[in-house]
Amino acid sequence: MAPSLSSPSLTFLPLLFASAVSLAAAGNLFQDMEITWGDGRGKILNNGQLLTLSLDKALGSGFQSRNEYIFSKIDMQIKLVPGNSAGTVTAYYLSSQGAFHDEIDFEFLGNLSGDPYIVHTNVYTQGKGNREMQFYLWFDPTKDFHTYSILWNPKQIVFYVDGTPIREFKNLEATKGVPYPTKQAMRVYSSLWDAEDWATRGGLIKTDWTQAPFTASFRNFNADGCVQRGVASSCGSKGWMTQGMDADSLKKMQWVQNNYMIYNYCTDSKRFPQGFPPECSVI
Ligand SMILES: *[C@@H]1O[C@H](CO)[C@@H](O)[C@H](O)[C@H]1NC(C)=O
């Protein structure tokens, strides 16, 4: 139930003000992120309000979060490489470390001017991925910033675009024995790199280096995560920790999957002649 806006009680005003201040503080990219590679091609600008990654023929660039999370809800606004971005990949993901790592991936595969980006998603658990689903977007992701979010709680992982769920990966560990990430802390990573061998129409379209440098922009990072410090991590009673998909969310996700999904490993029978992975039989 949304609070009524018609007659705001005066006692609410200091509260509203206080929450606005803490939101602004949470959005400082200097505090949240460190540029990890790229030899100066990654930059934090505007007092920590904007981060840009760039790619030229010599090198791309990347950053990672200072914190590690055990469960989280992360949001980032991203404006993808405009114009002819064929061959470029902008990755934005959560990952733990090591051979049996867990990973939750968004990858944005560039294209020729005017042709659609592909949003490539994957989920790795205990080092095993092969769970790709790909989508087109219902807007041009290079014109403006849009919000890309990952919800990771003990029940499920949900990928969102501008608040609309596009994909869900349920915790089926107890019922189907599908490993689910619950123990390894993950960091946020992002990078801009060249993958002209496969990114655009399967590698047919190469990167046009006369357009370099290519630049993607990031802002308003927000992690409502359970920050891991040492071994202990505590989430308290954060609402998203128990958040599931209600009927409305499921309807929205159906709409995206019916209209914008271009690949789903769970329907690729050529790839799984022995039968689909167990999570595929759960609607
Ligand atoms: C690029 O555009 C072509 C033509 O519309 C499309 O087939 C392809 O899926 C698009 N995206 C990528 C990343 O290749």
PDBQT file of the ligand as one rigid body, heavy atoms in Angstrom, charges set to zero:
ROOT
HETATM    1  C1  LIG A 301      22.629  -7.776 -34.786  1.00  0.00    +0.000 C 
HETATM    2  O1  LIG A 301      21.689  -7.541 -35.805  1.00  0.00    +0.000 OA
HETATM    3  C2  LIG A 301      21.313  -8.692 -36.554  1.00  0.00    +0.000 C 
HETATM    4  C3  LIG A 301      20.386  -8.247 -37.661  1.00  0.00    +0.000 C 
HETATM    5  O2  LIG A 301      19.238  -7.621 -37.153  1.00  0.00    +0.000 OA
HETATM    6  C4  LIG A 301      20.684  -9.723 -35.609  1.00  0.00    +0.000 C 
HETATM    7  O3  LIG A 301      20.436 -10.903 -36.340  1.00  0.00    +0.000 OA
HETATM    8  C5  LIG A 301      21.614 -10.013 -34.440  1.00  0.00    +0.000 C 
HETATM    9  O4  LIG A 301      20.941 -10.852 -33.525  1.00  0.00    +0.000 OA
HETATM   10  C6  LIG A 301      21.987  -8.709 -33.765  1.00  0.00    +0.000 C 
HETATM   11  N1  LIG A 301      22.807  -8.823 -32.566  1.00  0.00    +0.000 N 
HETATM   12  C7  LIG A 301      24.010  -9.387 -32.493  1.00  0.00    +0.000 C 
HETATM   13  C8  LIG A 301      24.742  -9.206 -31.231  1.00  0.00    +0.000 C 
HETATM   14  O5  LIG A 301      24.512 -10.039 -33.400  1.00  0.00    +0.000 OA
ENDROOT
TORSDOF 0
